[in-house]
Amino acid sequence: MKGLIQRVSEASVAVGDRQIASIGNGLLLLLGVERNDTSTEAKELCRKILSYRVFPDDQGRMNVNVQDSGGSLLVVPQFTLAADTSSGTRPGFSLAAAPDTANHLYEQFVAEAETVLGTERVQTGEFGADMKVALLNNGPVTFLLEVAATH
């Protein structure tokens, strides 16, 4: 399972002409679910992302996580993060989880994040939709975090 996090001043997601989610300061997470991922990986990646220290402390060092910063989390399902880009000039998607599995694990990830941050601090994209994601990356600060399937 892969999560691309970006520290943002603001971020939003629209489907068609309708904005479905928005946050102020926090993290925009693009979440990719791979073929062998399970709820174990969803929980572990969620723990890792929520505890990852990318916000500045009083000395300006990246030493504060989203939980302690008071920031929000916008979780956007991102099928293309699971792409195999190791050869050629066109991505392959054989490493991606099947849509039903990916959606289930995406929802589990969101539920886990809501348990830790509270539902008011977690916003989501729409699984399977053609989304328009807007963000103001603060830094810029961007990290790719991964949790390998355990089996």
C-alpha positions in Angstrom: 0.0 0.0 0.0 1.3 3.4 -0.9 0.5 6.9 0.4 1.7 10.0 -1.2 1.3 12.8 1.3 1.6 16.5 0.7 1.6 19.1 3.4 -1.0 21.6 2.3 -2.4 25.0 3.3 -5.6 24.0 1.6 -6.9 21.2 -0.7 -10.2 20.2 -2.3 -11.7 17.6 -4.4 -14.5 18.1 -7.0 -16.5 15.5 -9.0 -18.0 17.1 -12.1 -19.0 20.7 -11.1 -19.5 19.8 -7.4 -16.9 20.2 -4.7 -17.2 17.1 -2.4 -14.4 17.8 0.1 -12.0 20.4 1.3 -9.5 21.0 4.1 -7.4 23.9 5.3 -4.0 23.1 6.9 -3.2 19.4 6.9 -2.2 16.6 4.6 -3.5 15.6 1.2 -3.1 11.9 0.9 -3.2 10.1 -2.4 -3.8 6.4 -1.5 -2.8 3.5 -3.7 -3.9 0.0 -2.9 -1.9 -2.9 -4.3 -2.9 -6.5 -5.1 -1.7 -8.2 -1.9 -2.7 -5.5 0.6 -5.0 -6.4 3.5 -6.5 -4.5 6.4 -3.1 -5.0 8.2 -1.4 -2.8 5.6 -4.2 -0.3 5.8 -3.9 0.1 9.5 -0.1 0.2 9.5 0.0 2.8 6.7 -2.6 4.9 8.5 -0.6 4.8 11.7 2.6 5.7 9.8 1.0 8.6 8.0 -0.8 10.1 11.1 2.4 9.9 13.1 4.8 11.1 10.3 6.3 14.4 11.4 6.1 16.9 8.6 4.8 20.1 10.3 7.1 22.6 11.9 7.7 22.9 15.6 8.6 26.2 17.4 12.1 26.1 16.0 10.8 25.5 12.4 12.0 21.9 12.3 9.7 19.2 10.8 8.9 17.6 14.2 5.1 17.6 14.5 2.6 15.1 13.0 -0.8 15.9 11.6 -2.5 14.7 14.8 -0.6 17.1 17.1 -0.7 20.0 14.6 -4.5 20.1 14.6 -4.5 19.7 10.9 -6.9 17.8 8.7 -6.5 14.8 6.4 -8.0 14.6 2.8 -7.8 11.0 1.6 -8.1 10.6 -2.2 -8.1 7.1 -3.7 -5.3 7.0 -6.4 -5.4 3.9 -8.5 -2.3 5.0 -10.6 0.0 4.9 -7.5 -0.1 1.1 -7.8 1.2 1.2 -11.4 4.1 -0.8 -12.5 6.4 1.7 -14.2 9.5 -0.4 -14.3 9.7 -0.9 -18.1 8.5 0.8 -21.2 6.7 4.1 -21.6 3.2 3.0 -20.5 2.2 2.0 -17.0 0.9 -1.4 -16.2 -1.7 -2.0 -13.6 -1.3 -5.7 -12.8 0.0 -4.8 -9.3 -3.2 -2.9 -8.4 -5.8 -4.4 -6.2 -9.2 -5.4 -7.7 -11.7 -2.5 -7.5 -13.8 -4.1 -4.8 -10.8 -5.0 -2.6 -9.2 -1.5 -3.2 -12.5 0.2 -2.2 -12.9 -1.9 0.9 -9.3 -1.2 2.1 -9.7 2.5 1.2 -12.8 2.7 3.4 -11.0 0.8 6.2 -8.1 3.3 6.0 -10.6 6.2 6.2 -12.4 4.6 9.2 -9.0 4.1 11.0 -8.1 7.7 10.4 -11.4 8.9 11.6 -11.0 6.9 14.8 -7.7 8.7 15.5 -8.4 12.2 14.2 -12.2 12.4 14.5 -14.6 12.5 11.6 -14.6 16.3 11.5 -10.8 16.3 10.6 -11.0 13.7 7.8 -12.4 14.4 4.3 -12.5 12.0 1.4 -12.5 11.8 -2.4 -14.9 9.5 -4.2 -13.6 6.0 -5.1 -13.8 5.3 -8.8 -14.8 8.8 -9.8 -13.1 11.2 -12.2 -11.9 13.7 -9.6 -10.3 17.2 -9.8 -7.9 17.7 -7.0 -6.7 21.2 -6.1 -4.1 21.9 -3.5 -1.7 24.5 -2.2 1.4 22.5 -1.2 3.0 24.1 1.8 6.8 23.9 1.5 6.6 22.1 -0.9 6.6 19.1 1.3 5.8 15.7 -0.3 6.7 12.2 0.8 5.9 8.7 -0.5 5.2 6.3 2.3 4.9 2.6 1.7 3.9 -0.5 3.6 4.7 -3.9 2.0 2.2 -6.6 2.1 3.1 -9.1 4.8 2.3 -12.2 2.7 
